[in-house]
């Protein structure tokens, strides 16, 4: 007896207390805590700027000279750096983006050296033998007393060693004198430079990243001094600008800021026309005509003219200049405030640009203002530049050139309208909601592409948008996983940049708006984020947290799946089990239900038979003769958690659409069962009938199984 008890005690740990091996929490609905930075008094847990939020300010006074004969840009800038942080700084970091174009640029060394199969001798020489040398030539770096400052250049970054530590609340004034050779962006590429027109011998200049600019310093990572390799863009501080730009006297120039000497640089005709444009809210007014431009193209002046621009609270500065510019403008009403829309383009852009550019600006400003905040600047400018699409505060370069005879296809027209809407939209993200482009491309390109869709639909109902609708991202998500990275990746590290940084986040936000949150909740939260971070530096965590804070929705599962992984959407129907519920009436008119019994519909069964053989319920509605129930087993081969969009189609061809929330996958992320009841028999069940979820495999979306191609479904839609 004693021995038996002992043996039982020995067996207990192995039988009763045996456990599975412990593991880390990999649940798709776990909170997004490890991935996000810890909230603090500057970037709060709600996603709003905190009571201690601070950011640096950098002011610039610049004298710029454009030498057209030598294609050379010379500048002197006086910089006032305001240290608003709580930290003491021993040095400043300055961005020298033009150094990417230096002959000894590291960008050339890191690039793939393989030559294309077909390459002309001219292109081979340009690419591999004699690349363009366009880096900064720093003449001097001086303090306010004209003493030389010590500095060191590391590729595209320059560290300026301060003569004494710059304490919190202090400012430091210094100047940099520089010059560089302007690149031909048509031949050598780039977001800035000039285009030469051989037929008339003139140039068109789009000038950006043209001056040494201070890097961002904040409490997130200190100095944002990651090198500029060419794709990942910029992190910049806000400040005030006073810029004087000297160009040939016959040039028309426009740029960031208010033109403070319009009467000096405009002719009396141009002034009169511009005043008319300020009152025209429906039709653009031509300020400089094509006929006037044709005359200027034939005679090149040696005289110069200085244009003066002043900008307040902007993060950057850019300008465009050419004697070839036709110039038209109109007014846009943004909730009672007049904003001027400007378009500048050579004759090579007509008639396309004269017809559509300025009106495209108007639609962009109106639409983006509706979804975010009222456009705060006094103007927005669209510049025609071949093969370009680039943005800066108040000004952007846009492609879209018709054939030499002036003809153009619908595709050319739509691509031009789309790129103008997109680049003008960048005034909102990141020029005002000033995210870090060097690290988080999706925070400007993705959000901007999301809003671009609405502006395009406002331009024309049914406009063929390139990005936004879910079915447009399926091809990318079906691709080779070794060539796909999460959205939360730097642009320099991406394989398919456009799909990853533009299209996928735009699609994710459309799905979030339409399927997960609903337009009302989403729009309020998105506008809250936009207004909270106007003229500030938000992080991804600020966006994620604000969207949840303003909607009372836990979206961590969504951010993790769509932004931190390369998982795909694939939801299907594994099986369907159908049941018939026959209802009969007895003499006392009580309804009786027969549960899961194989009884022919229409059979009359008396109460005695039911009582002895079946379960029945006296409380059912007496006007119901038959019910149908279908137990549907859904499966999720794809890794992404998503709502299930189901269309139940009856034999009379009517249907019901139900969206089961994503939370159905909480207990089992692979399978989910749901019983659907109706008064009519079903003919078919379809998942995602309108291609709204980016499902990469629709072959399992039907019951009964239906052989159909994605193209056939798209064609039907």
Secondary structure, DSSP 8 states (H G I E B T S, - for coil): -HHHHHHHHHHHHHHTS----------TTS-S-SSS----SSB-TTSSB-TT----EEEEEEEEEEETTTTEEEEEEEEEEE--SSS-EEEEEEE-GGGGGSTT-HHHHHS-----SS--HHHHIIIIIS------EEEEEEETTS-B--EEEETTEEEEEEEEEE-TT-EEEEEEEEEEE--BHHHH--SSEEEEETTTTEEEEEE-S-S-EE--EETTTEE------SSS-----BEEEEEEEEEETT-EEEESSEETTHHHHS-HHHHHHHHHHTT-SSS-EEEE-HHHHHHHHH-----EEEEEEEEEEES---EEEETT-EEEEEEEEETTEEEEEEEEE-GGGTTHHHHHHHHHHHHHHHHHHHHS----SSEEEEEE-TT-EEEETTEEEE-----TTS---HHHHHHHHHHHHHHHHTTTBTTTB---TTT-THHHHHHHHHHHHHHHHHHSTT---SSSSGGGGHHHHTS-GGG---SSS-GGG-SSHIIIIIIHHHHHHHHIIIIII-HHHHHHHHHHHHHHTTTB---HHHHHHHHHHTTT---HHHHHHHHH----B--EEEEEEEEEEEEEE-TT--EEEE-S----TT----HHHHHHHS---TTB-TT--EEEEEEEEEE--SSS---EEEEEEETTS-EEEEEE-GGGGSS-SSEEEEEEEESS-EEEEEESTT--S-BS-GGGSEES-----HHHHHHH-
